[in-house]
Amino acid sequence: MPDITWEAPYCAEGNNCFRIGTDPQGNAYLAVAGQEEHYVTDTAEALRALIRGIKDGAADHLL
């Protein structure tokens, strides 16, 4: 597992909490809080776009 620094969990109303992390090389990671060993990785901008969509309600069924 890469050396990932996780941010505090983000929890929406009634949904799972998720966390964003980065590694020393600048890669970005997204995981459900408490299950950080199972993560999705992509560019930081791609994960930001995904999170913006979730926050806007466009993809809340994914969590």
ZIPEHU-V301655 format. One record per helix or strand of 2 or more residues. SS is the DSSP state (helix for helix, strand for strand). FROM is the first residue (numbers start at 0). TO is the last residue. Records with the same first field share a line. If there is no record, write none. Layout:
SS = FROM-TO ; FROM-TO
This chain:
strand = 3-5 ; 9-10 ; 16-22 ; 27-31 ; 38-41
helix = 43-54 ; 59-61
